[in-house]
Amino acid sequence: MKIIQALILAFVMIPTSYALNLEGINGVEILAIDGKEVNSGFFYNKQAPLTAGEHQIVVRYSKQFNNDELLQSRPTIFTLNLQHDTQISVQPQSNRKQLDKQIKAGLVWQVISHNKHYEIKNSAPLKGKGFMPYSNIEELIVTYNQQNDIVLSKGKTQKIVSVKTII
């Protein structure tokens, strides 16, 4: 009887401990999750295991053309509430001029999760300065969050509401 109870308890606990996968596809690279850089070095894994819930994500799109020209978007930041394995993509483009125009106007990110498709428009690009402006992605995230009064707390983003004191 105790074995059956242990098995039932194990099956009940599985959904709460299940790690979700977040994956960038079709040229989308996941740079950071919840303020921490993801892609570090040669052994970069395109999938990032996460727990269910809200996460702040930083992504970038890259496309290499036949003439070895590489076109990249600026790193973009947004928040997703993940409940299932999720993929982030953009509409693929084979024409360099069209892609350049899309990047300048702001890419529409496609989120694919549990057989549903969502679009993220008007996401916020991170702004770096100087030579290699995106080399310290974590610092750019901190700056963005401070400028937008966002606090990361256990994977959740919270907007700080300023309170005025009346004397």
C-alpha positions in Angstrom: 0.0 0.0 0.0 2.8 2.4 0.8 4.4 1.7 -2.6 1.2 2.7 -4.3 0.9 5.9 -2.2 4.6 6.7 -3.0 3.9 6.3 -6.8 0.8 8.5 -6.6 2.7 11.2 -4.8 5.5 10.9 -7.3 3.1 11.4 -10.2 1.5 14.4 -8.5 4.9 16.0 -8.0 6.0 15.6 -11.6 4.1 18.6 -13.1 5.5 21.0 -10.5 9.1 20.0 -11.0 8.9 19.7 -14.8 11.4 21.9 -16.6 10.1 23.7 -19.6 12.3 24.3 -22.7 12.6 27.7 -24.3 14.2 27.5 -27.7 15.1 30.1 -30.4 14.5 28.8 -33.9 14.9 30.2 -37.5 17.9 32.4 -36.6 16.6 33.6 -33.2 19.2 33.4 -30.4 18.3 33.5 -26.8 20.8 35.8 -25.1 19.5 36.1 -21.5 16.8 34.9 -19.2 15.8 36.7 -16.0 18.8 39.0 -16.2 21.4 36.2 -16.7 23.3 35.5 -19.9 22.5 32.2 -21.5 24.8 31.7 -24.4 28.3 31.4 -23.0 31.0 30.1 -25.2 31.5 27.3 -27.7 29.1 24.8 -26.1 26.0 27.0 -26.3 22.8 25.0 -26.0 19.9 26.5 -28.0 17.4 25.2 -25.5 17.2 26.7 -22.0 15.4 24.7 -19.3 13.0 26.8 -17.1 10.3 26.5 -14.6 6.7 27.5 -15.4 5.9 31.1 -14.8 6.9 34.6 -15.9 10.4 35.2 -17.3 12.2 38.2 -18.8 13.8 37.1 -22.1 16.4 38.8 -24.3 16.6 37.6 -27.9 18.4 38.6 -31.1 17.8 37.6 -34.7 20.6 36.8 -37.1 20.6 35.8 -40.8 23.6 35.1 -43.0 23.3 35.6 -46.7 25.0 33.8 -49.6 27.7 36.5 -49.9 28.6 35.8 -46.2 27.0 39.1 -45.2 25.6 38.8 -41.6 22.5 40.8 -40.7 21.6 41.0 -37.0 18.9 42.7 -35.0 19.6 44.5 -31.7 19.0 42.5 -28.6 15.3 42.8 -27.7 13.8 42.3 -24.3 10.3 41.2 -23.3 8.5 39.2 -20.7 6.7 35.8 -21.3 4.5 33.7 -19.1 5.7 30.2 -19.9 3.5 27.2 -19.1 4.7 24.8 -21.8 7.7 24.2 -24.0 8.1 27.3 -26.1 9.9 28.4 -29.3 10.6 31.9 -30.4 11.0 32.7 -34.1 10.5 35.5 -36.7 9.1 35.3 -40.2 12.0 34.1 -42.3 13.2 36.5 -45.0 15.4 35.6 -48.0 15.7 39.1 -49.3 18.3 41.2 -47.5 16.6 44.6 -48.2 13.3 43.4 -46.8 15.0 42.0 -43.7 17.0 45.2 -43.2 13.7 47.1 -43.4 12.0 44.8 -40.9 14.8 45.0 -38.4 14.8 48.8 -38.6 11.0 48.9 -38.1 11.1 46.4 -35.3 10.8 42.7 -35.7 7.6 40.8 -34.9 8.6 37.9 -32.6 6.5 34.8 -33.0 6.0 32.7 -29.8 5.0 29.1 -30.4 3.7 27.3 -27.3 1.4 24.3 -26.9 0.3 24.5 -30.6 -0.6 28.1 -30.2 1.0 31.1 -31.9 1.4 34.5 -30.4 3.0 37.6 -31.7 5.1 40.2 -29.8 5.1 43.6 -31.5 6.8 46.8 -30.3 9.2 45.0 -28.0 12.0 47.0 -26.5 15.4 46.9 -28.1 18.4 47.2 -25.7 20.6 50.1 -26.3 24.4 49.7 -26.0 27.1 52.3 -26.5 30.6 52.4 -28.0 32.6 49.6 -29.5 31.0 46.2 -29.1 27.9 47.7 -27.5 26.3 44.4 -26.6 29.3 42.6 -25.1 27.9 42.9 -21.5 24.3 41.9 -22.0 23.6 41.6 -18.2 24.7 45.2 -17.6 22.3 46.4 -20.4 19.5 44.4 -18.8 20.2 46.0 -15.4 20.2 49.5 -17.0 16.9 48.8 -18.9 15.2 47.5 -15.8 16.3 50.5 -13.8 15.2 52.9 -16.5 11.8 51.2 -16.6 11.4 50.7 -12.9 11.4 46.9 -13.2 12.6 44.5 -10.5 13.3 40.9 -11.2 12.2 38.7 -8.3 12.4 34.9 -8.6 11.8 35.0 -12.4 8.9 37.5 -12.2 9.1 41.1 -13.4 7.5 43.7 -11.2 6.9 47.3 -12.1 7.8 49.6 -9.2 5.0 52.0 -8.5 6.3 55.3 -7.1 4.4 56.6 -4.1 4.2 60.3 -3.5 4.2 61.5 0.0 1.8 64.3 0.8 2.7 66.5 3.8 
